[in-house]
Amino acid sequence: RPKRCYQPRYEGYHDLNNRYYDRYYYNPDQDECHLLVYRGMGGNENNFVTLNECHLECITCGPAPNPGECLGRLPMWYYDHKKNQCSQFDYTGCKGNENQFFQKQKCIDTF
């Protein structure tokens, strides 16, 4: 994970308009992204415009495995960040997501 993911939550300070902005920050203790009410100025790099951006940057292979949309059946491995282990699932051969590995060791080595 990039260093920015380990920076503390910081809402920043108000701009001249006293506006608030919904942003997201990564909480490394929970390995989750949470809502951050950003005050408009300052803050730090642990501040993401979208929840998806936070997930992609800070949660390594965070998404659940996606079996895909085809008719095949390939045994694959995925990283379960809640259990902190690699588990097997059946992949159909197309689509899916980045949280899939042909070998368990490759999954383990990623983490």
Backbone bond lengths (Angstrom), bond angles and torsions (degrees), N, CA, C in turn:
res aa  C-N    CA-C-N  psi(-1)  N-CA   C-N-CA  omega(-1)  CA-C   N-CA-C  phi
1 R - - - 1.458 - - 1.522 109.59 -
2 P 1.314 116.54 144.55 1.464 119.57 176.19 1.526 111.45 -66.23
3 K 1.318 115.73 155.62 1.468 121.11 -179.75 1.518 112.39 -58.20
4 R 1.333 117.10 -32.34 1.466 119.97 -178.05 1.522 111.89 -58.66
5 C 1.327 117.53 -28.16 1.461 121.08 -178.56 1.531 112.05 -69.31
6 Y 1.320 117.43 -19.46 1.465 121.45 -178.14 1.523 112.62 -100.09
7 Q 1.319 117.34 1.03 1.458 119.22 176.54 1.523 108.81 -71.04
8 P 1.333 117.83 148.74 1.466 120.05 -178.05 1.527 111.81 -68.37
9 R 1.303 115.48 154.78 1.469 120.64 174.62 1.526 108.37 -61.14
10 Y 1.315 116.03 130.93 1.467 119.91 179.44 1.521 108.70 -148.57
11 E 1.321 116.50 119.84 1.457 122.82 -175.08 1.519 113.47 -77.93
12 G 1.334 118.56 -12.66 1.454 121.27 -177.30 1.519 111.16 80.29
13 Y 1.316 116.03 -159.50 1.462 120.93 179.30 1.523 108.92 -132.95
14 H 1.349 115.71 165.66 1.463 121.02 -173.86 1.514 112.81 -70.70
15 D 1.342 114.31 143.48 1.454 119.23 168.96 1.535 107.29 -85.13
16 L 1.296 118.39 -176.38 1.466 121.71 -176.74 1.520 113.09 -63.47
17 N 1.308 117.70 -25.19 1.464 121.66 -178.08 1.523 113.37 -90.58
18 N 1.324 117.60 -2.02 1.469 122.20 -177.79 1.527 112.21 51.47
19 R 1.312 116.47 40.44 1.462 121.12 178.32 1.526 110.07 -87.54
20 Y 1.326 114.03 153.62 1.458 121.22 174.65 1.525 108.00 -115.59
21 Y 1.315 115.81 149.36 1.458 121.18 -178.63 1.517 109.05 -131.92
22 D 1.319 116.58 132.58 1.462 120.44 175.12 1.524 108.50 -77.21
23 R 1.304 115.83 118.79 1.459 123.28 176.82 1.525 107.08 -131.70
24 Y 1.324 116.11 -175.62 1.463 121.38 -179.33 1.518 109.97 -135.26
25 Y 1.321 115.95 149.02 1.463 121.92 175.95 1.519 108.36 -133.29
26 Y 1.323 115.33 157.96 1.460 121.44 179.63 1.520 109.42 -97.36
27 N 1.338 116.04 131.26 1.457 122.60 175.92 1.530 107.46 -105.46
28 P 1.347 118.14 104.79 1.466 119.94 -176.08 1.528 113.73 -67.17
29 D 1.327 118.25 -24.58 1.464 120.21 179.25 1.528 111.39 -68.72
30 Q 1.318 116.62 -31.93 1.462 121.39 -179.57 1.525 112.36 -103.68
31 D 1.332 116.97 -8.43 1.465 123.16 -175.65 1.522 110.35 52.72
32 E 1.337 114.88 47.46 1.461 121.71 -179.19 1.519 110.03 -142.51
33 C 1.316 115.44 156.35 1.459 122.06 173.16 1.524 108.31 -99.10
34 H 1.332 116.21 138.53 1.463 122.00 -177.33 1.519 110.67 -129.80
35 L 1.326 115.16 160.78 1.454 121.87 176.65 1.525 110.02 -65.16
36 L 1.315 115.85 139.44 1.461 123.97 176.45 1.520 106.42 -129.44
37 V 1.328 117.84 123.19 1.459 120.60 176.07 1.525 106.81 -88.65
38 Y 1.324 114.63 99.11 1.465 122.13 -175.56 1.522 109.13 -82.55
39 R 1.328 116.57 138.91 1.463 121.83 -175.33 1.522 114.03 -90.05
40 G 1.305 118.23 -3.18 1.453 119.97 171.86 1.510 116.64 111.93
41 M 1.322 118.38 -25.71 1.461 120.73 -179.61 1.523 109.57 -141.53
42 G 1.329 115.36 158.11 1.461 119.78 178.74 1.518 110.93 70.69
43 G 1.288 115.64 -143.21 1.453 120.27 -176.75 1.515 110.43 85.33
44 N 1.315 116.24 -162.92 1.459 120.98 177.10 1.527 108.81 -138.47
45 E 1.309 116.75 -170.46 1.467 120.50 -174.69 1.527 114.07 -78.37
46 N 1.330 117.89 -11.20 1.468 120.69 176.38 1.530 107.48 -83.24
47 N 1.318 115.18 64.87 1.453 123.94 -172.97 1.529 106.24 -151.86
48 F 1.323 116.76 108.87 1.458 121.83 -173.92 1.522 110.37 -117.47
49 V 1.316 116.52 139.72 1.461 121.58 -178.47 1.525 111.30 -68.01
50 T 1.321 117.29 -36.92 1.468 120.29 -179.51 1.530 110.69 -125.63
51 L 1.310 115.01 156.82 1.458 120.87 176.24 1.524 109.94 -63.20
52 N 1.321 116.93 -39.92 1.455 121.25 179.42 1.526 111.30 -61.45
53 E 1.327 117.36 -41.57 1.467 121.03 178.04 1.528 110.64 -60.05
54 C 1.327 116.76 -42.28 1.467 121.44 177.80 1.525 110.22 -62.56
55 H 1.327 117.01 -46.13 1.470 120.79 179.22 1.520 111.51 -60.11
56 L 1.319 116.52 -48.08 1.464 120.24 -177.20 1.519 112.33 -63.72
57 E 1.320 116.78 -35.94 1.460 121.13 -176.40 1.528 112.61 -80.46
58 C 1.338 116.84 -39.04 1.468 119.59 -167.59 1.525 116.00 -114.25
59 I 1.298 118.88 -24.38 1.461 119.89 -179.05 1.519 107.38 -101.80
60 T 1.309 116.05 103.55 1.454 121.60 -177.46 1.518 109.60 -67.34
61 C 1.304 114.96 117.55 1.469 120.54 -178.80 1.517 111.22 49.91
62 G 1.299 116.20 43.41 1.448 121.95 -178.12 1.509 115.81 -66.37
63 P 1.343 118.75 -32.97 1.454 117.02 -175.76 1.528 112.79 -66.61
64 A 1.309 114.94 150.14 1.467 120.05 175.12 1.524 108.59 -64.72
65 P 1.318 117.74 155.56 1.464 118.85 -179.51 1.528 110.05 -64.35
66 N 1.310 115.23 143.07 1.458 121.23 177.99 1.526 107.08 -113.91
67 P 1.323 118.49 115.63 1.458 120.15 -176.02 1.525 114.07 -67.06
68 G 1.327 117.94 -14.68 1.456 120.73 -179.56 1.512 111.78 92.30
69 E 1.350 115.00 -169.16 1.462 119.57 -172.26 1.528 113.75 -127.41
70 C 1.306 118.34 10.97 1.469 120.36 -179.25 1.526 110.81 -97.70
71 L 1.308 116.31 -169.67 1.463 120.72 -174.95 1.524 114.00 -105.55
72 G 1.316 117.67 0.71 1.454 120.58 -179.10 1.519 112.61 -74.67
73 R 1.315 114.79 176.30 1.466 120.06 177.97 1.522 107.94 -147.22
74 L 1.330 115.05 94.30 1.461 121.24 -179.64 1.524 109.42 -112.43
75 P 1.326 118.44 125.29 1.462 118.64 175.60 1.527 109.69 -69.48
76 M 1.318 116.13 125.95 1.464 122.94 -179.76 1.525 108.42 -131.82
77 W 1.327 115.10 170.78 1.456 122.34 178.78 1.517 109.50 -119.30
78 Y 1.321 116.32 146.45 1.465 121.78 175.52 1.522 108.89 -136.72
79 Y 1.334 114.79 156.88 1.460 119.44 178.04 1.518 109.08 -94.34
80 D 1.325 116.19 123.53 1.461 122.96 176.07 1.520 107.17 -97.38
81 H 1.336 116.54 102.29 1.467 119.35 -174.43 1.520 112.59 -69.92
82 K 1.325 118.86 -21.57 1.465 120.27 177.61 1.524 111.43 -75.16
83 K 1.337 117.13 -35.90 1.463 121.45 178.39 1.522 112.06 -92.27
84 N 1.337 116.43 -10.89 1.463 122.73 -178.35 1.533 111.29 56.62
85 Q 1.327 115.04 47.08 1.459 119.92 178.72 1.527 110.16 -154.19
86 C 1.312 115.80 163.27 1.459 121.88 175.73 1.527 108.79 -94.50
87 S 1.319 115.94 135.00 1.465 121.91 -179.34 1.522 109.25 -130.37
88 Q 1.316 115.18 160.71 1.458 120.47 -177.16 1.529 110.87 -95.40
89 F 1.336 115.69 149.23 1.457 122.34 173.21 1.524 108.50 -149.78
90 D 1.324 117.09 165.60 1.462 121.95 178.87 1.524 109.82 -96.52
91 Y 1.319 115.72 123.26 1.464 123.46 178.84 1.526 108.34 -102.36
92 T 1.327 116.82 137.90 1.466 120.55 -176.21 1.522 113.69 -84.08
93 G 1.330 118.23 -11.26 1.459 120.33 174.91 1.509 116.44 109.78
94 C 1.318 118.66 -10.50 1.469 119.65 176.64 1.525 110.18 -147.73
95 K 1.332 113.42 157.28 1.471 123.01 -175.91 1.526 108.25 62.87
96 G 1.327 119.18 -132.99 1.459 120.50 -176.00 1.519 110.69 85.09
97 N 1.323 117.25 -155.55 1.464 122.05 177.43 1.525 109.70 -144.97
98 E 1.330 115.98 -173.88 1.464 120.31 -174.31 1.527 113.83 -76.67
99 N 1.316 117.66 -9.29 1.459 120.59 -178.39 1.527 109.46 -89.92
100 Q 1.326 115.88 66.04 1.465 121.05 177.78 1.521 109.43 -153.35
101 F 1.321 114.53 137.94 1.458 121.30 -176.43 1.524 108.83 -137.20
102 F 1.332 116.34 140.82 1.460 120.56 177.78 1.525 111.61 -70.61
103 Q 1.328 116.98 -30.79 1.461 121.29 -176.96 1.525 110.56 -123.28
104 K 1.316 115.90 140.65 1.459 120.60 178.89 1.524 110.43 -59.88
105 Q 1.325 117.62 -40.26 1.464 120.77 -178.00 1.531 111.23 -62.31
106 K 1.325 116.91 -37.41 1.469 120.54 178.09 1.528 110.02 -63.53
107 C 1.320 116.70 -40.07 1.464 121.68 175.54 1.523 110.23 -61.71
108 I 1.316 116.71 -47.78 1.467 121.65 179.90 1.520 110.67 -61.83
109 D 1.332 117.01 -43.49 1.467 121.22 -178.16 1.523 112.68 -65.04
110 T 1.326 116.73 -24.34 1.461 120.77 179.49 1.520 110.74 -70.19
111 F 1.304 116.78 -22.05 1.451 121.25 -177.19 1.494 109.57 -118.71
